[in-house]
Amino acid sequence: MRDLALSLSNLANGLAKSGRLDEALAVGEETLELQREVAAVNRPAILSRHAEMLRRQAVWLDDAGRTVEALALGKEAIAVAREAVAGNRAANLKILSYALEDQAARLEKLSGRGSRQTRRPGGTPSFSKKKARRPRVMAREAQELWAEYQQGASASG
């Protein structure tokens, strides 16, 4: 089942790269279902790939204009990536860094500083000042993790 999930993940990625986003999203959802089944039996064996697939699916959802769904999957991707980092920090810093960076960009868009701005009736921004700081905190953490990943990569090779 793990090999099938990997093959489907590769297929979804190829579909997305060729501009077939709806098909990529459908195959991506199937991949996530399989990965969740594998995780129920042997969670450590799938954590890294599952975090990466969650991140990619969130990116594709966002690209398709399904931002609310993308935010939920992005949040799950961060949680799974953090779990993967706890198990093997060096091998999973990159995944967590990307997941944080992607989610920060989504939140930034929603807060009105990006290309889209959501507003409440009456024209007031829908994010509080505290929530508006969250993307910057995530982005900073992503940068710090990326720097740590780069240092580890250069030291090992």
CORNOR-V143562 format. One record per pair of residues at least 24 apart in sequence whose ideal C-beta (glycine too) atoms are under 6 Angstrom apart, sorted by the first residue. I is the first residue (numbers start at 0). J is the second residue. Records with the same first field share a line. If there is no record, write none. Layout:
# CORNOR-V143562
I->J  J
This chain:
# CORNOR-V143562
0->33  37
1->37
4->30  33  34
8->52
15->59
20->59  63
23->59
24->59
27->56
43->86
46->82  83
47->83  91
49->79
50->76  79  80  83  94
51->94
53->79
54->97  98
58->101
61->105
69->105
70->105
73->102
89->151
92->144  147  148
93->148
95->144
96->141  144  145
99->137  140  141
100->141
102->137
103->134  137  138
106->133  134
107->134
